[in-house]
Amino acid sequence: MIGPMVVAAVMVADDGQLRSMRVKDSKQLSPEKREQLSIRILKVAEVRIEVVQPHDIDANTNGHLNRFEAEVFARLIESLRAEEVFVDACDVNENRFAGMIMRHLSYRPHLVCEHKADSTYPVVSAASIIAKTRRDAIVREIEVELGQPIGTGYAHDKVTVAFLQNWIKEKECLPPYTRQTWATAKREYSAAKTTKLTDWEE
């Protein structure tokens, strides 16, 4: 909800070194462990990262985030041109998401697109670690800029939601770096406006 979308691609000749590092889904690792692994991954793999700012997400998704994500995935795949590609499916339909990606590629790799691929394939685990580490760093930079805790930036984070509510209450607008098309952001903004109107009427 707050902060950019960060997508990463990791390419290796074989995943032996990644397996020896015991990489796993970034959500299952502490921030400290992700930082350590990120440094090691960068030493053994070719890595591509794309940071998509909130205003670009708002401008390009138009209610179809999966399609936009598929375009971003395709750009990273195209930049590496691996013969075999493993992707974590964002769509509920794995085949449909694979098709979205393939439509944006100028070549035809063997594409494996599965749910929870970040828990199954070491290269996807490594990519999730790289992406999460970069995003966390950016969110901390935003926090310093705004001068107050904003949590993780995710809609399920109580610190993030509290920050959003307080900002709207004090400044009567959404905070910088907010994905304004996100349902939670729109809901909180609408709720704050409704509350203010009710207070005025009383």
N, CA, C and O of each residue as an XYZ file, in Angstrom:
808
protein
N       0.822     -1.205      0.000
C       0.000      0.000      0.000
C       0.859      1.260      0.000
O       0.506      2.252     -0.638
N       1.986      1.226      0.712
C       2.917      2.347      0.738
C       4.281      1.856      0.267
O       4.783      0.836      0.740
N       4.868      2.584     -0.659
C       6.173      2.193     -1.178
C       6.062      1.520     -2.524
O       4.962      1.210     -2.979
N       7.205      1.288     -3.172
C       7.212      0.741     -4.518
C       6.975     -0.763     -4.562
O       7.043     -1.450     -3.542
N       6.697     -1.257     -5.758
C       6.720     -2.688     -6.015
C       8.124     -3.002     -6.515
O       8.608     -2.367     -7.452
N       8.770     -3.965     -5.902
C      10.122     -4.340     -6.311
C      10.096     -5.768     -6.826
O       9.671     -6.687     -6.126
N      10.556     -5.941     -8.055
C      10.590     -7.265     -8.681
C      12.045     -7.602     -8.999
O      12.791     -6.759     -9.497
N      12.438     -8.832     -8.709
C      13.815     -9.245     -8.972
C      13.845    -10.542     -9.761
O      12.960    -11.390     -9.643
N      14.892    -10.673    -10.571
C      15.155    -11.922    -11.288
C      16.587    -12.338    -10.985
O      17.495    -11.508    -10.946
N      16.771    -13.634    -10.771
C      18.088    -14.185    -10.446
C      18.409    -15.279    -11.454
O      17.580    -16.154    -11.703
N      19.610    -15.237    -12.038
C      19.993    -16.264    -13.003
C      21.319    -16.910    -12.587
O      22.292    -16.220    -12.281
N      21.337    -18.245    -12.583
C      22.544    -19.009    -12.283
C      22.662    -20.156    -13.286
O      21.670    -20.586    -13.875
N      23.889    -20.643    -13.470
C      24.098    -21.783    -14.361
C      23.481    -23.042    -13.754
O      22.875    -23.853    -14.455
N      23.644    -23.190    -12.449
C      22.929    -24.237    -11.708
C      22.681    -23.699    -10.309
O      23.331    -22.751     -9.869
N      21.722    -24.323     -9.610
C      21.304    -23.756     -8.317
C      21.997    -24.392     -7.113
O      21.534    -24.249     -5.981
N      23.106    -25.093     -7.356
C      23.801    -25.765     -6.259
C      24.231    -24.828     -5.145
O      24.048    -25.125     -3.965
N      24.809    -23.686     -5.530
C      25.262    -22.753     -4.501
C      24.096    -22.134     -3.735
O      24.187    -21.894     -2.531
N      23.009    -21.883     -4.445
C      21.830    -21.336     -3.770
C      21.255    -22.347     -2.786
O      20.826    -21.985     -1.690
N      21.249    -23.608     -3.184
C      20.771    -24.657     -2.281
C      21.658    -24.763     -1.042
O      21.163    -24.965      0.067
N      22.971    -24.625     -1.237
C      23.892    -24.720     -0.099
C      23.713    -23.554      0.868
O      24.025    -23.668      2.053
N      23.210    -22.433      0.354
C      22.911    -21.285      1.216
C      21.610    -21.484      2.001
O      21.320    -20.761      2.954
N      20.836    -22.490      1.568
C      19.513    -22.763      2.164
C      18.577    -21.562      2.013
O      17.901    -21.149      2.955
N      18.563    -21.020      0.801
C      17.630    -19.927      0.537
C      16.206    -20.464      0.651
O      15.947    -21.642      0.406
N      15.301    -19.585      1.024
C      13.887    -19.959      1.120
C      13.049    -18.711      0.884
O      13.581    -17.612      0.725
N      11.753    -18.892      0.864
C      10.826    -17.780      0.692
C      11.220    -16.660      1.653
O      11.384    -16.892      2.851
N      11.369    -15.451      1.124
C      11.837    -14.324      1.946
C      10.955    -14.059      3.152
O      11.436    -13.570      4.174
N       9.658    -14.377      3.048
C       8.741    -14.135      4.170
C       9.050    -15.031      5.364
O       8.616    -14.753      6.481
N       9.798    -16.103      5.130
C      10.141    -17.033      6.202
C      11.483    -16.695      6.865
O      11.953    -17.427      7.736
N      12.086    -15.595      6.451
C      13.399    -15.215      6.960
C      13.337    -13.884      7.705
O      12.518    -13.023      7.383
N      14.187    -13.726      8.679
C      14.277    -12.459      9.393
C      14.942    -11.423      8.490
O      15.654    -11.796      7.558
N      14.728    -10.133      8.743
C      15.394     -9.102      7.939
C      16.914     -9.261      7.936
O      17.564     -9.055      6.910
N      17.473     -9.625      9.080
C      18.920     -9.803      9.175
C      19.396    -10.941      8.274
O      20.409    -10.816      7.586
N      18.661    -12.046      8.282
C      19.030    -13.204      7.455
C      18.890    -12.868      5.979
O      19.718    -13.277      5.165
N      17.846    -12.126      5.632
C      17.669    -11.719      4.233
C      18.845    -10.859      3.770
O      19.352    -11.031      2.661
N      19.268     -9.940      4.622
C      20.400     -9.073      4.289
C      21.647     -9.907      4.015
O      22.346     -9.688      3.026
N      21.917    -10.862      4.901
C      23.103    -11.713      4.754
C      23.046    -12.516      3.458
O      24.019    -12.580      2.706
N      21.890    -13.125      3.212
C      21.750    -13.949      2.012
C      21.797    -13.103      0.740
O      22.338    -13.535     -0.278
N      21.237    -11.915      0.802
C      21.234    -11.036     -0.364
C      22.660    -10.748     -0.832
O      22.939    -10.775     -2.031
N      23.545    -10.479      0.096
C      24.950    -10.217     -0.234
C      25.583    -11.434     -0.897
O      26.318    -11.307     -1.876
N      25.292    -12.611     -0.357
C      25.860    -13.849     -0.905
C      25.287    -14.169     -2.282
O      26.009    -14.629     -3.167
N      24.005    -13.929     -2.462
C      23.352    -14.202     -3.751
C      23.958    -13.326     -4.845
O      24.222    -13.799     -5.950
N      24.174    -12.062     -4.539
C      24.733    -11.129     -5.518
C      26.133    -11.540     -5.976
O      26.570    -11.155     -7.060
N      26.827    -12.312     -5.161
C      28.181    -12.755     -5.511
C      28.188    -13.950     -6.465
O      29.163    -14.168     -7.184
N      27.102    -14.723     -6.470
C      27.107    -15.962     -7.268
C      26.111    -15.958     -8.426
O      26.100    -16.887     -9.234
N      25.275    -14.922     -8.513
C      24.216    -14.917     -9.524
C      24.195    -13.615    -10.311
O      24.679    -12.580     -9.853
N      23.625    -13.694    -11.503
C      23.336    -12.482    -12.264
C      21.955    -12.017    -11.835
O      21.003    -12.798    -11.845
N      21.843    -10.763    -11.464
C      20.609    -10.264    -10.854
C      20.096     -9.037    -11.596
O      20.869     -8.166    -11.992
N      18.787     -8.984    -11.776
C      18.123     -7.811    -12.322
C      17.026     -7.395    -11.338
O      16.330     -8.238    -10.771
N      16.887     -6.098    -11.151
C      15.874     -5.573    -10.230
C      15.120     -4.442    -10.921
O      15.723     -3.597    -11.582
N      13.816     -4.433    -10.767
C      13.017     -3.305    -11.248
C      12.196     -2.756    -10.091
O      11.465     -3.487     -9.423
N      12.330     -1.461     -9.869
C      11.589     -0.775     -8.810
C      10.500      0.056     -9.480
O      10.789      0.968    -10.254
N       9.252     -0.267     -9.174
C       8.114      0.431     -9.780
C       7.479      1.334     -8.733
O       6.951      0.858     -7.729
N       7.532      2.625     -8.971
C       7.043      3.589     -7.994
C       5.512      3.586     -7.922
O       4.845      3.229     -8.893
N       4.953      3.989     -6.758
C       3.496      3.954     -6.572
C       2.715      4.675     -7.663
O       1.675      4.181     -8.100
N       3.204      5.857     -8.119
C       2.441      6.590     -9.136
C       2.407      5.829    -10.459
O       1.446      5.944    -11.218
N       3.464      5.044    -10.738
C       3.470      4.231    -11.953
C       2.520      3.036    -11.825
O       1.886      2.627    -12.798
N       2.432      2.484    -10.614
C       1.480      1.391    -10.369
C       0.059      1.910    -10.566
O      -0.754      1.278    -11.239
N      -0.231      3.072     -9.970
C      -1.571      3.657    -10.100
C      -1.913      3.951    -11.560
O      -3.049      3.750    -11.989
N      -0.927      4.427    -12.318
C      -1.165      4.835    -13.699
C      -1.313      3.659    -14.660
O      -1.961      3.781    -15.699
N      -0.712      2.521    -14.312
C      -0.643      1.410    -15.270
C      -1.515      0.195    -14.953
O      -1.751     -0.636    -15.830
N      -1.992      0.082    -13.726
C      -2.729     -1.140    -13.394
C      -4.175     -1.107    -13.863
O      -4.667     -2.085    -14.425
N      -4.866      0.023    -13.635
C      -6.260      0.161    -14.075
C      -7.107     -1.056    -13.678
O      -7.904     -1.563    -14.466
N      -6.910     -1.505    -12.440
C      -7.677     -2.649    -11.945
C      -7.126     -3.991    -12.376
O      -7.716     -5.026    -12.066
N      -5.997     -3.996    -13.090
C      -5.431     -5.247    -13.597
C      -3.961     -5.360    -13.179
O      -3.062     -5.316    -14.019
N      -3.731     -5.504    -11.885
C      -2.362     -5.556    -11.371
C      -1.601     -6.748    -11.942
O      -0.413     -6.636    -12.244
N      -2.274     -7.891    -12.092
C      -1.588     -9.085    -12.599
C      -1.004     -8.861    -13.996
O       0.110     -9.295    -14.289
N      -1.751     -8.194    -14.833
C      -1.268     -7.921    -16.194
C      -0.035     -7.026    -16.154
O       0.929     -7.248    -16.886
N      -0.077     -6.023    -15.299
C       1.057     -5.117    -15.180
C       2.276     -5.854    -14.620
O       3.395     -5.665    -15.096
N       2.052     -6.690    -13.613
C       3.157     -7.473    -13.050
C       3.762     -8.391    -14.109
O       4.980     -8.554    -14.174
N       2.914     -8.984    -14.928
C       3.408     -9.861    -15.998
C       4.319     -9.095    -16.953
O       5.318     -9.636    -17.426
N       3.982     -7.843    -17.236
C       4.830     -7.019    -18.097
C       6.196     -6.767    -17.453
O       7.231     -6.833    -18.115
N       6.176     -6.479    -16.156
C       7.432     -6.226    -15.438
C       8.273     -7.505    -15.399
O       9.480     -7.469    -15.640
N       7.628     -8.628    -15.094
C       8.336     -9.916    -15.087
C       8.991    -10.160    -16.450
O      10.150    -10.567    -16.536
N       8.221     -9.903    -17.509
C       8.714    -10.158    -18.856
C       9.939     -9.301    -19.180
O      10.875     -9.773    -19.825
N       9.933     -8.047    -18.734
C      11.086     -7.177    -18.987
C      12.355     -7.740    -18.343
O      13.431     -7.702    -18.939
N      12.219     -8.257    -17.129
C      13.386     -8.819    -16.446
C      13.844    -10.119    -17.114
O      15.041    -10.358    -17.273
N      12.888    -10.943    -17.495
C      13.221    -12.197    -18.189
C      13.922    -11.890    -19.508
O      14.914    -12.528    -19.862
N      13.400    -10.917    -20.220
C      13.978    -10.522    -21.504
C      15.418    -10.034    -21.329
O      16.267    -10.275    -22.187
N      15.684     -9.359    -20.235
C      17.028     -8.815    -20.012
C      18.051     -9.908    -19.741
O      19.241     -9.721    -19.996
N      17.597    -11.054    -19.222
C      18.506    -12.159    -18.907
C      18.502    -13.240    -19.989
O      19.521    -13.880    -20.245
N      17.349    -13.433    -20.614
C      17.178    -14.408    -21.701
C      17.660    -15.813    -21.311
O      18.396    -16.458    -22.058
N      17.240    -16.262    -20.156
C      17.548    -17.624    -19.726
C      16.733    -18.619    -20.550
O      15.632    -18.309    -21.006
N      17.282    -19.807    -20.732
C      16.573    -20.841    -21.490
C      15.433    -21.438    -20.678
O      14.396    -21.816    -21.224
N      15.637    -21.517    -19.371
C      14.607    -22.056    -18.478
C      14.296    -21.016    -17.414
O      15.202    -20.486    -16.769
N      13.016    -20.725    -17.233
C      12.596    -19.650    -16.331
C      11.568    -20.182    -15.334
O      10.622    -20.878    -15.704
N      11.775    -19.839    -14.062
C      10.847    -20.231    -12.996
C      10.224    -18.959    -12.425
O      10.928    -18.024    -12.043
N       8.901    -18.941    -12.374
C       8.178    -17.739    -11.965
C       7.148    -18.073    -10.898
O       6.480    -19.105    -10.957
N       7.032    -17.185     -9.930
C       5.978    -17.314     -8.916
C       4.704    -16.704     -9.500
O       4.672    -15.509     -9.795
N       3.667    -17.503     -9.668
C       2.429    -17.046    -10.312
C       1.680    -16.064     -9.425
O       1.366    -16.363     -8.273
N       1.397    -14.886     -9.978
C       0.626    -13.870     -9.242
C      -0.878    -14.065     -9.411
O      -1.665    -13.680     -8.546
N      -1.263    -14.660    -10.521
C      -2.678    -14.890    -10.829
C      -3.134    -16.195    -10.173
O      -2.325    -17.095     -9.950
N      -4.414    -16.294     -9.868
C      -4.947    -17.548     -9.321
C      -4.820    -18.676    -10.342
O      -4.746    -19.852     -9.988
N      -4.796    -18.288    -11.616
C      -4.643    -19.250    -12.706
C      -3.199    -19.204    -13.206
O      -2.795    -18.245    -13.863
N      -2.426    -20.243    -12.893
C      -1.010    -20.271    -13.249
C      -0.792    -20.181    -14.754
O       0.072    -19.435    -15.213
N      -1.563    -20.930    -15.515
C      -1.400    -20.942    -16.973
C      -1.723    -19.586    -17.593
O      -1.062    -19.139    -18.531
N      -2.741    -18.951    -17.053
C      -3.116    -17.628    -17.577
C      -1.992    -16.623    -17.337
O      -1.672    -15.820    -18.213
N      -1.391    -16.673    -16.137
C      -0.312    -15.738    -15.838
C       0.910    -16.015    -16.721
O       1.575    -15.092    -17.190
N       1.190    -17.298    -16.935
C       2.300    -17.668    -17.833
C       2.059    -17.104    -19.231
O       2.976    -16.593    -19.874
N       0.816    -17.205    -19.689
C       0.467    -16.671    -21.009
C       0.649    -15.168    -21.083
O       1.106    -14.647    -22.100
N       0.294    -14.460    -20.006
C       0.479    -13.003    -19.966
C       1.949    -12.641    -20.136
O       2.290    -11.704    -20.857
N       2.812    -13.394    -19.465
C       4.250    -13.135    -19.551
C       4.767    -13.423    -20.954
O       5.478    -12.612    -21.547
N       4.400    -14.590    -21.473
C       4.910    -15.018    -22.782
C       4.542    -14.032    -23.893
O       5.296    -13.867    -24.852
N       3.392    -13.381    -23.765
C       2.967    -12.431    -24.795
C       3.902    -11.233    -24.907
O       3.926    -10.549    -25.930
N       4.673    -10.983    -23.849
C       5.571     -9.825    -23.836
C       7.027    -10.208    -24.107
O       7.911     -9.356    -24.022
N       7.286    -11.474    -24.432
C       8.655    -11.928    -24.683
C       8.925    -12.069    -26.176
O       8.053    -12.470    -26.946
N      10.150    -11.730    -26.568
C      10.538    -11.859    -27.975
C      11.140    -13.228    -28.267
O      11.460    -13.530    -29.417
N      11.299    -14.063    -27.237
C      11.810    -15.422    -27.420
C      10.965    -16.371    -26.593
O      10.115    -15.923    -25.823
N      11.175    -17.657    -26.733
C      10.320    -18.645    -26.082
C      11.132    -19.546    -25.140
O      11.588    -20.616    -25.543
N      11.308    -19.114    -23.894
C      11.994    -19.968    -22.921
C      11.048    -21.055    -22.436
O       9.840    -20.987    -22.664
N      11.607    -22.063    -21.762
C      10.761    -23.023    -21.060
C      10.345    -22.350    -19.762
O      11.164    -22.138    -18.867
N       9.067    -22.017    -19.673
C       8.571    -21.229    -18.544
C       7.792    -22.093    -17.566
O       6.781    -22.695    -17.926
N       8.265    -22.151    -16.332
C       7.575    -22.860    -15.252
C       6.948    -21.804    -14.356
O       7.659    -21.050    -13.692
N       5.632    -21.744    -14.334
C       4.908    -20.711    -13.585
C       4.006    -21.397    -12.560
O       3.018    -22.035    -12.925
N       4.342    -21.265    -11.295
C       3.604    -21.984    -10.240
C       3.361    -21.095     -9.026
O       4.119    -20.164     -8.751
N       2.299    -21.400     -8.317
C       2.076    -20.772     -7.017
C       3.117    -21.295     -6.031
O       3.521    -22.457     -6.085
N       3.538    -20.418     -5.137
C       4.525    -20.765     -4.102
C       5.860    -21.229     -4.695
O       6.583    -22.011     -4.078
N       6.174    -20.742     -5.886
C       7.458    -21.094     -6.497
C       8.627    -20.608     -5.654
O       9.723    -21.167     -5.716
N       8.383    -19.543     -4.849
C       9.456    -19.029     -3.993
C       9.783    -19.985     -2.843
O      10.795    -19.819     -2.161
N       8.931    -20.977     -2.633
C       9.213    -22.007     -1.629
C       9.723    -23.299     -2.266
O      10.197    -24.197     -1.570
N       9.622    -23.385     -3.597
C       9.947    -24.617     -4.311
C      11.281    -24.554     -5.046
O      12.060    -25.507     -5.013
N      11.538    -23.436     -5.704
C      12.725    -23.315     -6.562
C      13.723    -22.318     -5.968
O      13.363    -21.170     -5.708
N      14.971    -22.739     -5.751
C      15.970    -21.856     -5.136
C      16.153    -20.516     -5.854
O      16.356    -19.493     -5.200
N      16.082    -20.508     -7.208
C      16.269    -19.231     -7.911
C      15.137    -18.253     -7.597
O      15.361    -17.046     -7.512
N      13.929    -18.774     -7.427
C      12.802    -17.897     -7.097
C      12.903    -17.449     -5.638
O      12.592    -16.303     -5.312
N      13.340    -18.357     -4.767
C      13.591    -17.972     -3.371
C      14.612    -16.846     -3.316
O      14.435    -15.861     -2.598
N      15.685    -17.007     -4.088
C      16.750    -15.995     -4.109
C      16.223    -14.662     -4.631
O      16.553    -13.602     -4.099
N      15.401    -14.726     -5.679
C      14.831    -13.495     -6.233
C      13.926    -12.805     -5.213
O      13.928    -11.579     -5.107
N      13.155    -13.592     -4.463
C      12.268    -13.004     -3.456
C      13.071    -12.330     -2.345
O      12.656    -11.304     -1.807
N      14.215    -12.909     -2.006
C      15.086    -12.325     -0.980
C      15.671    -10.998     -1.458
O      15.691    -10.013     -0.720
N      16.147    -10.988     -2.704
C      16.717     -9.763     -3.278
C      15.657     -8.658     -3.324
O      15.919     -7.523     -2.925
N      14.465     -8.995     -3.809
C      13.395     -8.003     -3.944
C      12.959     -7.463     -2.584
O      12.792     -6.256     -2.409
N      12.778     -8.367     -1.628
C      12.307     -7.950     -0.298
C      13.349     -7.089      0.402
O      13.002     -6.105      1.055
N      14.611     -7.446      0.272
C      15.674     -6.666      0.903
C      15.714     -5.256      0.333
O      15.844     -4.283      1.075
N      15.601     -5.147     -1.004
C      15.609     -3.818     -1.628
C      14.396     -3.001     -1.192
O      14.517     -1.821     -0.866
N      13.222     -3.644     -1.190
C      12.014     -2.910     -0.812
C      12.087     -2.439      0.632
O      11.734     -1.298      0.932
N      12.546     -3.312      1.534
C      12.667     -2.932      2.942
C      13.568     -1.715      3.102
O      13.270     -0.814      3.887
N      14.665     -1.689      2.360
C      15.596     -0.565      2.442
C      14.925      0.725      1.965
O      15.111      1.787      2.558
N      14.151      0.621      0.896
C      13.455      1.797      0.372
C      12.415      2.294      1.360
O      12.277      3.500      1.566
N      11.677      1.366      1.974
C      10.662      1.749      2.956
C      11.304      2.452      4.150
O      10.743      3.409      4.682
N      12.476      1.981      4.572
C      13.177      2.650      5.679
C      13.591      4.067      5.271
O      13.550      4.982      6.094
N      13.990      4.256      4.001
C      14.351      5.588      3.514
C      13.126      6.512      3.542
O      13.231      7.684      3.903
N      11.979      5.975      3.159
C      10.736      6.754      3.197
C      10.416      7.143      4.633
O       9.996      8.268      4.908
N      10.618      6.204      5.536
C      10.352      6.444      6.951
C      11.204      7.600      7.470
O      10.708      8.466      8.191
N      12.485      7.612      7.103
C      13.389      8.691      7.514
C      12.932     10.014      6.915
O      12.931     11.040      7.594
N      12.545      9.989      5.650
C      12.098     11.211      4.973
C      10.853     11.795      5.631
O      10.747     13.009      5.811
N       9.904     10.915      5.992
C       8.649     11.390      6.584
C       8.766     11.641      8.080
O       7.907     12.294      8.674
N       9.830     11.123      8.690
C      10.093     11.404     10.096
C       9.212     10.680     11.088
O       9.029     11.140     12.215
N       8.663      9.547     10.677
C       7.832      8.759     11.604
C       7.729      7.322     11.124
O       7.913      7.050      9.937
N       7.433      6.389     12.045
C       7.322      4.973     11.655
C       6.166      4.754     10.688
O       5.073      5.285     10.882
N       6.414      3.973      9.654
C       5.337      3.639      8.714
C       5.137      2.132      8.604
O       4.327      1.668      7.801
N       5.878      1.363      9.413
C       5.740     -0.092      9.365
C       6.331     -0.659      8.081
O       7.286     -0.115      7.525
N       5.754     -1.746      7.626
C       6.265     -2.415      6.424
C       5.721     -1.810      5.135
O       6.273     -2.022      4.055
N       4.631     -1.053      5.262
C       3.977     -0.504      4.074
C       2.877     -1.394      3.538
O       2.167     -1.012      2.608
N       2.726     -2.592      4.120
C       1.697     -3.526      3.655
C       0.359     -3.256      4.356
O       0.323     -2.810      5.503
N      -0.718     -3.530      3.656
C      -2.053     -3.199      4.157
C      -2.449     -3.979      5.407
O      -3.327     -3.547      6.154
N      -1.807     -5.124      5.639
C      -2.150     -5.920      6.830
C      -1.372     -5.476      8.070
O      -1.615     -5.980      9.166
N      -0.440     -4.538      7.905
C       0.408     -4.085      9.004
C      -0.325     -2.995      9.796
O      -0.677     -1.953      9.243
N      -0.552     -3.240     11.088
C      -1.279     -2.278     11.932
C      -0.544     -0.946     12.045
O      -1.174      0.109     12.117
N       0.786     -0.994     12.059
C       1.575      0.248     12.134
C       1.355      1.076     10.875
O       1.195      2.294     10.945
N       1.348      0.409      9.724
C       1.131      1.101      8.453
C      -0.259      1.719      8.389
O      -0.415      2.869      7.978
N      -1.260      0.957      8.794
C      -2.642      1.458      8.763
C      -2.803      2.628      9.724
O      -3.462      3.614      9.392
N      -2.201      2.530     10.924
C      -2.272      3.622     11.902
C      -1.592      4.873     11.362
O      -2.095      5.984     11.529
N      -0.443      4.686     10.712
C       0.262      5.816     10.101
C      -0.623      6.480      9.062
O      -0.747      7.705      9.034
N      -1.239      5.673      8.210
C      -2.109      6.194      7.151
C      -3.273      6.988      7.753
O      -3.575      8.093      7.302
N      -3.913      6.427      8.758
C      -5.060      7.081      9.397
C      -4.662      8.416     10.017
O      -5.356      9.420      9.851
N      -3.545      8.419     10.728
C      -3.092      9.652     11.391
C      -2.706     10.723     10.382
O      -2.994     11.904     10.574
N      -2.047     10.296      9.296
C      -1.638     11.257      8.266
C      -2.865     11.907      7.638
O      -2.912     13.125      7.463
N      -3.858     11.086      7.299
C      -5.080     11.607      6.676
C      -5.798     12.560      7.632
O      -6.308     13.604      7.227
N      -5.825     12.177      8.908
C      -6.506     13.004      9.911
C      -5.826     14.363     10.059
O      -6.495     15.391     10.169
N      -4.505     14.361     10.061
C      -3.753     15.599     10.276
C      -3.638     16.458      9.013
O      -3.731     17.683      9.081
N      -3.435     15.810      7.864
C      -3.125     16.567      6.647
C      -4.232     16.523      5.597
O      -4.155     17.209      4.579
N      -5.259     15.715      5.848
C      -6.416     15.614      4.957
C      -6.040     15.207      3.527
O      -6.649     15.656      2.556
N      -5.037     14.357      3.427
C      -4.650     13.801      2.136
C      -3.911     12.495      2.388
O      -3.518     12.210      3.519
N      -3.724     11.708      1.350
C      -2.964     10.478      1.486
C      -1.473     10.818      1.563
O      -1.034     11.799      0.962
N      -0.696     10.024      2.293
C       0.733     10.296      2.423
C       1.471     10.114      1.099
O       0.976      9.436      0.198
N       2.659     10.720      0.982
C       3.501     10.450     -0.188
C       3.803      8.959     -0.255
O       3.806      8.273      0.767
N       4.054      8.464     -1.455
C       4.437      7.066     -1.693
C       3.294      6.075     -1.471
O       3.525      4.868     -1.396
N       2.055      6.582     -1.364
C       0.901      5.693     -1.206
C       0.378      5.279     -2.576
O       0.287      6.092     -3.496
N       0.035      3.996     -2.693
C      -0.618      3.522     -3.913
C      -2.089      3.918     -3.811
O      -2.885      3.233     -3.168
N      -2.431      5.009     -4.440
C      -3.736      5.626     -4.220
C      -4.892      4.810     -4.774
O      -6.041      5.029     -4.390
N      -4.608      3.872     -5.673
C      -5.679      3.030     -6.210
C      -5.928      1.809     -5.327
O      -6.865      1.050     -5.574
N      -5.102      1.612     -4.304
C      -5.266      0.451     -3.416
C      -6.551      0.597     -2.603
O      -6.861      1.684     -2.115
N      -7.289     -0.493     -2.460
C      -8.586     -0.466     -1.779
C      -8.468      0.040     -0.351
O      -9.302      0.830      0.091
N      -7.447     -0.400      0.381
C      -7.292      0.020      1.776
C      -7.057      1.518      1.866
O      -7.639      2.190      2.718
N      -6.209      2.046      0.996
C      -5.925      3.482      1.007
C      -7.196      4.282      0.709
O      -7.498      5.262      1.391
N      -7.926      3.856     -0.307
C      -9.161      4.564     -0.661
C     -10.191      4.466      0.464
O     -10.899      5.430      0.755
N     -10.266      3.295      1.088
C     -11.227      3.100      2.174
C     -10.907      3.997      3.372
O     -11.800      4.631      3.934
N      -9.632      4.046      3.757
C      -9.233      4.857      4.904
C      -9.449      6.342      4.626
O      -9.877      7.089      5.505
N      -9.152      6.762      3.404
C      -9.348      8.163      3.046
C     -10.832      8.520      3.073
O     -11.217      9.575      3.575
N     -11.656      7.633      2.530
C     -13.094      7.856      2.510
C     -13.665      7.890      3.927
O     -14.517      8.720      4.245
N     -13.180      6.971      4.776
C     -13.649      6.907      6.162
C     -13.293      8.183      6.908
O     -14.103      8.692      7.683
N     -12.105      8.700      6.686
C     -11.667      9.927      7.359
C     -12.527     11.106      6.929
O     -12.906     11.939      7.752
N     -12.836     11.175      5.627
C     -13.672     12.256      5.120
C     -15.082     12.175      5.681
O     -15.686     13.194      6.015
N     -15.605     10.950      5.782
C     -16.953     10.752      6.314
C     -17.007     11.161      7.774
O     -17.951     11.823      8.205
N     -15.995     10.767      8.536
C     -15.927     11.128      9.955
C     -15.882     12.641     10.130
O     -16.562     13.190     10.997
N     -15.080     13.316      9.307
C     -14.938     14.773      9.400
C     -16.264     15.449      9.103
O     -16.621     16.414      9.779
N     -17.004     14.970      8.111
C     -18.282     15.529      7.756
C     -19.274     15.349      8.891
O     -20.038     16.263      9.200
N     -19.268     14.173      9.515
C     -20.181     13.878     10.618
C     -19.869     14.790     11.804
O     -20.781     15.316     12.441
N     -18.581     14.978     12.100
C     -18.182     15.856     13.198
C     -18.649     17.272     12.961
O     -19.098     17.949     13.886
N     -18.544     17.729     11.702
C     -18.962     19.096     11.373
C     -20.463     19.248     11.533
O     -20.934     20.285     12.001
N     -21.216     18.235     11.152
C     -22.672     18.311     11.231
C     -23.126     18.362     12.695
O     -24.130     18.996     13.021
N     -22.376     17.690     13.569
C     -22.758     17.673     14.979
C     -22.468     19.058     15.613
O     -22.719     19.257     16.802
